[in-house]
Amino acid sequence: MPESSRGHGHGHSGPVPVGPVAARVVVGLLVVTAIVVAGAVIALWPSQQATEIPLFQDGTGGTGVTEAGTVTAQSIGPCGSPSAGTPFTGSPVPPATSAYECHRSLVSIESGPNDGAQTLLEIVPGPGQPDLQVGDDVRLMRMNDPSGATLYSFEDYARGMPLLLIVLAFAVVIVVVARWRGLRALIGIGIAFGVLVVFTLPALLDGKPAIPVALVTGAVILYAVLYLAHGFSLRTSSALLGTLASMVVAALLSYATIEATRLTGLSEEQNTNVQTYLQHVSITGLLLAGFIIGSLGVLNDVTITQASSAFELASLDESASRREIFGSAMRVGRDHIASTVYTLVLAYAGGALPLLLLFSVAGRSFQDVLTSDAVAIEIARSAVGGIALALSVPLTTGVAVLLARPVGRRQPVRKAGKHSR
């Protein structure tokens, strides 16, 4: 090869040019996948029918509504005041003689039809009961009893403003550090939550099959998040292809794991409520969808790193072969797998700490604890995520190497003496 050609070949400062055949194959695969996903969204689109859940209904069949309130006074006294739970003005009616004492919280109602009135909350101290203090902002559940009278009860602490401040701090830090790319990533997060709320949850509530719903959800989120955060390029496209393939692997592994281990999910109270009030919704289907969607974040992280590594290695040394680029990128990937796998497992273990604490004092054998439904779900979720993560590295690296160093492309001759030592 003439010296001028070699000099020109090594003068590239950006990504290595990609052959038209490879580009057409990648674009074609992604376009076909997008068309299939769009068709699946139409086929699986929920009916948007509301389902009444008795757990959240009042005595007249209506749905309970939460209102804002602030604790204005707190005392300990006898239970049984006729004013407990009712809206009133002035002072509460004193209780009759009672052998039991309660934490009595006078709460100012600050929204709804009884805005400006007060109510009295009588809470018997005990595990799981709130410890209200003067000045606490709370949410009150407003419901009607069978006679139609309005009653209030404690629902939860009002934490909207602190949460908003934390989220705003998160957004500001991301945008300041990552700038426009960080802003695009935040928009992607918003789209992801929008897909879950508008499509995924209603489709599962509608009784649609869990695996197709989860796969379609994951595909829509990946298309939006990856291209928004990293831009339209073959580098991003290779990461997207690798992530989509790994997501399908995760779906198959999740199904096989849940079937083999016969996980029920009924160890969790939320799943029990779903089975009680939404009999047409499959609990194992919810587990499957959770396994698949939960694996997307870590898969996305690994695949975009692998794609970037392959393209950067190819651009730094245009004389490197596909085998050399693949080997170098895989060394980076192995380090990433090692660090991400234990991060994944520790994240699940951290979420299960209260459960593990209860098991540790229950006197049960270690084997019984590990094979119980609640712990087995976390073990299976970690294992499935780890396998999909490990397989995503060679899958994505292989796709990225073929794009960064297309088949049939002539490589520059190495400079004499460069590898002679």
TARANOR-V169550 format. One record per backbone hydrogen bond with DSSP energy under -0.5 kcal/mol. CO is the residue of the C=O (numbers start at 0). NH is the residue of the N-H. Records with the same first field share a line. If there is no record, write none. Layout:
CO=NH, NH
This chain:
1=5
2=6
3=7
4=8
5=9
7=10
8=11
18=22
19=23
20=24
21=25
22=26
23=27
24=28
25=29
26=30
27=31
28=32
29=33
30=34
31=35
32=36
33=37
34=38
35=39
36=40
37=41
38=42
39=43
40=44
41=44
49=51
51=53
52=55
53=56
55=63
57=60
61=57
64=141
66=139
67=109, 110
68=137
69=107
70=134
72=105
74=103
76=101
79=95
80=83
82=85, 119
84=151
87=117
92=82
99=78
101=76, 103
102=104, 122
103=74, 105
104=106, 120
105=71, 72
106=108, 118
107=69
108=115
111=114
113=116
116=108
117=87
118=106, 120
119=84, 121
120=104, 122
121=123
122=102
125=128
129=131
132=135
135=70, 137
136=157
137=68
138=154, 155
139=66, 141
140=142, 152
141=64
142=150
143=58, 59
144=147
148=144
150=142
152=140
155=138
156=158
158=162
159=163
160=164
161=165
162=166
163=167
164=168
165=169
166=170
167=171
168=172
169=173
170=174
171=175
172=176
173=177
174=178
177=180, 181
178=182
179=183
180=184
181=185
182=186
183=187
184=188
185=189
186=190
187=191
188=192
189=193
190=194
191=195
192=196
193=197
194=198, 199
195=200
198=202
199=203
200=204
201=205
202=207
203=206
208=212
209=213
210=214
211=215
212=216
213=217
214=218
215=219
216=220
217=221
218=222
219=223
220=224
221=225
222=226
223=227
224=228
225=229
226=230
230=232
232=236
233=237
234=238
235=239
236=240
237=241
238=242
239=243
240=244
241=245
242=246
243=247
244=248
245=249
246=250
247=251
248=252
249=253
250=254
251=255
252=256
253=257
254=258
255=259
256=260
257=261, 262
264=267
267=271
268=272
269=273
270=274
271=275
272=276
273=277
277=280
279=281
281=285
282=286
283=287
284=288
285=289
286=290
287=291
288=292
289=293
290=294
291=294
292=295
294=298
295=299
296=300
297=301
298=302
299=303
300=304
301=305
302=306
303=307
304=308
305=309
306=310
307=311
308=312
309=313
310=314
311=315
312=316
316=319
320=324
321=325
322=326
323=327
324=328
325=329
326=330
327=331
328=332
329=333
330=334
331=335
332=336
333=337
334=338
335=339
336=340
337=341
338=342
339=343
340=344
341=345
342=346
343=347
344=348
345=349
346=350
347=351
349=352
351=355
352=356
353=357
354=358
355=359
356=360
357=360
358=361, 363
364=368
365=369
366=370
367=371
368=371
371=375
372=376
373=377
374=378
375=379
376=380
377=381
378=382
379=383
380=384
381=385
382=386
383=387
384=388
385=389
386=390
387=391
388=392
389=392, 393
390=394
391=395
392=396
393=397
394=398
395=399
396=400
397=401
398=402
399=403
400=404
405=408
414=417
